[in-house]
């Protein structure tokens, strides 16, 4: 019994040592755990939430290298865990909400006075996250991921609708974060004030389950 206890403690210490480096690739219980890498398995049915990482913004720019578009300082996603197998493996989630604080959003597009709101449509989305830390977000069958951006202009309110077939993000155990970088949306409708493409970048952290940080194993 003493030998088993020492082995268990050694395994936990090794998992914690990997936390700062990113998602663990070795078998560490469930794919998603709370408290630490290799910690308590997150339960199917649990709600996972994450705000924007402190001091960061969510941006929706007209190009991958530009700085023209919409910037928000408040955003959050909410997902329900639908599958959490043993690691290494792939956990599944249902993204039930993805919000942006309208009052926190601004635009530097010529002719635009402000942002009335950003709404994510066609929810819920399905999501998978692998032991390697790759997050994939997909719309319902036959649908698309869609963002409706309402801009305030001198001529009144303008509605811009952008669509994407899916999104890919990356998890990092160092701060329990999910990062999306230059995820491309294409304009499906809107006036000439709506840029043709929107590139979404944001870092959400920490991802928590009932207040406990979530780790990928």
N, C-alpha and C positions, 0 to 999 in steps of 0.2 A: 504494500500500500504506500509506504514511504517513497519507494522508487517511482511509482506512478505519479505521486504528487510532485516530486521534483521534476519529472519529465514534463508535466503539465505546465509548471511554472516556467520552465525553460522555453517551452513553445510560445507562451504568452509574451515573454520578454522579446523573443525574436520577432514576433508579429509587430510589437510596439516599435521596435527598432526600424522597421520598414515603413512606418507611417509617414515620416517626413519625406521619403523618397517618392511616394505616390502609391497607387493601387498595388496590392500584393499579388503576385502571380501564383504563389504556392497555395495548396489546400489549407484554408484557415477557417473551416466551418462553412457558414453560409456566405453567399456572394456579398450581401449587404448586412453589416453588423452595426450595432450602436455602442457608444462608449469608447471603443478602440478598434483597431484592425484585429480581427480574430476574436472580437468581443461577443456580446449577445446578439443572436440572429434577430434582425428586424422581422416582425410578424406580418404575414400576409393580411391585408386589410388595413394596415397602419397608414396614416397620412404623413407624407413627407413634404416639408415646406422649405423654401429658401428665399431670402431677400437678396438684393444686390449686395455684393461684397462691400464692406465699409470703404468709403472714399472713392468708389468707382461709379461709372455711369453706364447706361445702356444706350447704344448709338445705332441709328438707322441712317446710314450715309448713302449718298448717290453713287459712290464708287468704293472699291476695296481699299484704295489708297488715299481717298479724299477726306475732307472734314466738313462737307456741306450736307446738311440733312437735319435730322431730329435727334435731340439728346434728352434723356430722362435720368433723373437722379433717384427715382423710386420705382421699383418693379419687384414682383414676386411671382414664383410659380408654386403650384400645389399639385401633388400627385398622390395617387393611392397605390400602394404596393400590391401587385396581383400575383407575383411569383418570386420566390427567393430560394433557389436550389443550393445544393452544396457547391462550394468553390473547388476548383475553378469551374465557372459556368456563366450563365446569363440570367440576370434578374429581369422581371417585367413590371411595368408600371402603367397606370392610366393617368395621363395628365389632365386634370379636371379644371384647372384655372391657370391663367398666365396674365397678370395684370400690370398696368403701368399707371402711376399716379399722374393724372392729367395736369395738375397744377405744377408738377415738377418737370414737365416737358417743355422744351424750347426749340425753336428752329432758326437757322441762319440762312434759309433759302430766300433769295431775292424775291420780294413781293409778298412774303409770308409774314404776318404780324405775330402769330402765335400758334399754339397747338391746343385744339379743343379736346382731343382725346385719341387714344390708341386702343382698339379693341381686337382681341384675338378671337377669330371665328372658328366654327366647325369643331369645337371641342365636344367630347374629350378626344385627345390624341393618345395613341399607344406609344410606349417607350421601352427600349431595352438597354441594359447596361451590363457590359461584360466585365469579367475579372481583370481585363487589361485596362479598364477605365473608359472604354468608348461608349458614349451615350448616343443612341439613335432615336429620333422622334419621328413618328409617322402618322399621317392623317387616317381617318376611317377609309375603308375600301371605297374607291370611286370618288374620293374627295381630295382636297388639298389643304395644306397649312395656309391659313389666310390671316392677314393683318389689315385692318381698316384704320387708316390714319385720317383724322379730320383736322384740317388746317384753317386758320382764321386769316383772311386776306382783306385788302381794301374793298374787294368786290363781294365780300361775304364769305360764307363757309364753303370750303372745298373738300370733297371726299376722295381720298386716294386708296385704292384697293390693291394690295400686293399678295402674290401667291408663291408658294414654294412646294416642291414635291416632298420635302423632308428636311430635317435638321440634324446636324451631327455636333456633339459636344464632347468635352474631355473632363473626366473626374480627376481630382487631386486630393489625396488623403492628408496632405500637409495642412490644409485648411478646410477640408470637407467641402470643396468647391466643385462647381460645374461651370465650365467656360465654353461659350460659343464665340467663334471668331469668323467674321466675314461670311456669314451664312446668307447666300444670295436669294432674294425675292425678286420677282418680275412684276411690273405693273400690269394689272388686268383691266383697270378702268380708272378714270380720273382726268382732270384738266392738264393743261401744259405746265402748270405749276407743280404737278406731281412728277418727280424724277422717274426715269424709265426703269431703273433698278434700285433696289434697296439692299444694302449689306448690313446685316445685323450682328453686332458684337456686344457681349455682356458676360460678366462673371457673377455667378450667384454663390453666396457663401454666408454662413455655413448651412449645408443641408442638414436638417434636423428631423428627428422622429420623437414627438412629445418632449421636445427640448433637448434631447440627447443627440450629439453629432453622429452622422452616418458615415461609415467607412466602406470602401470597396475592397473585396478580397479575391 
